[in-house]
Amino acid sequence: MKCKTCGCESLRPMQVVFDEDETDLDVLGDEQESRFYSCQVCGDNWLSVKETTADGQCTITFVHQMGTSPVLKRVAHMSNAIVIDDDNVEEWEYFLGDENIDEESWEEELSDRRETLRSTCVN
């Protein structure tokens, strides 16, 4: 996959497996699927967590963190748990740490982080 930070074809997805002791989602009839994406060149990375409840509601959370900076997160509330694409997103929520922020501020923060990674990679 192509990295959105450095432009290299070096982004690798990895399946994240949770121990049964770490989550009680199965007891509730809920499902969770997680993937970690990491660029082998610049180090950009993020975690995506798809959660589907027994009643069919689906959210996908994308978590970006670089070093000790606050966690940059966005949550997609999906209208369709089977077909995952932007057309099926009912609502996006954006967070910097625990604070709910607007989309523009979130995009600016992500852009600043990626610019820092690009600078580090080029030097």
Residue pairs with C-beta under 8 A, 6 or more apart in sequence:
1 9
1 11
1 12
1 13
1 37
2 8
2 9
2 11
3 9
3 10
3 11
3 39
3 41
3 42
3 44
4 44
4 114
5 39
5 42
5 44
5 114
5 117
5 118
5 121
6 39
6 41
6 42
6 44
6 117
6 118
6 121
8 39
8 40
8 41
8 42
10 39
10 40
10 41
10 42
11 37
11 38
11 39
11 40
11 44
12 37
12 38
12 39
12 40
13 35
13 36
13 37
14 35
14 36
14 37
14 38
15 34
15 35
16 34
16 35
16 36
16 47
18 32
18 34
20 26
23 32
25 31
25 32
25 51
28 53
28 54
29 53
29 54
30 51
30 52
30 53
30 54
31 51
31 52
32 49
32 50
32 51
32 52
33 49
33 50
34 47
34 48
34 49
34 50
35 47
35 48
36 45
36 46
36 47
37 45
37 46
37 47
37 48
38 44
38 45
39 45
41 121
42 117
42 118
42 120
42 121
43 117
43 120
43 121
44 66
44 114
44 117
45 64
46 62
46 63
46 64
46 65
47 62
47 63
48 60
48 61
48 62
48 63
49 60
49 61
49 63
50 58
50 59
50 60
50 84
51 58
51 59
51 60
51 61
52 58
52 81
56 81
57 77
57 81
58 77
58 78
58 80
58 81
59 75
59 76
59 77
59 78
60 75
60 76
60 78
60 84
61 73
61 74
61 75
61 76
62 73
62 74
62 75
62 76
63 71
63 72
63 73
64 71
64 72
64 73
64 110
64 113
65 71
65 72
66 113
66 116
66 117
69 113
70 96
70 97
71 95
71 96
71 97
72 95
72 96
72 106
72 109
72 110
72 113
73 94
73 95
73 96
74 92
74 93
74 94
74 95
74 106
75 92
75 93
75 95
76 89
76 91
76 92
77 89
77 90
77 91
77 92
77 93
78 84
78 88
78 89
78 90
79 88
79 89
79 90
80 88
92 103
93 100
94 100
94 101
94 102
94 103
94 105
94 106
95 101
95 106
96 105
96 106
96 109
101 109
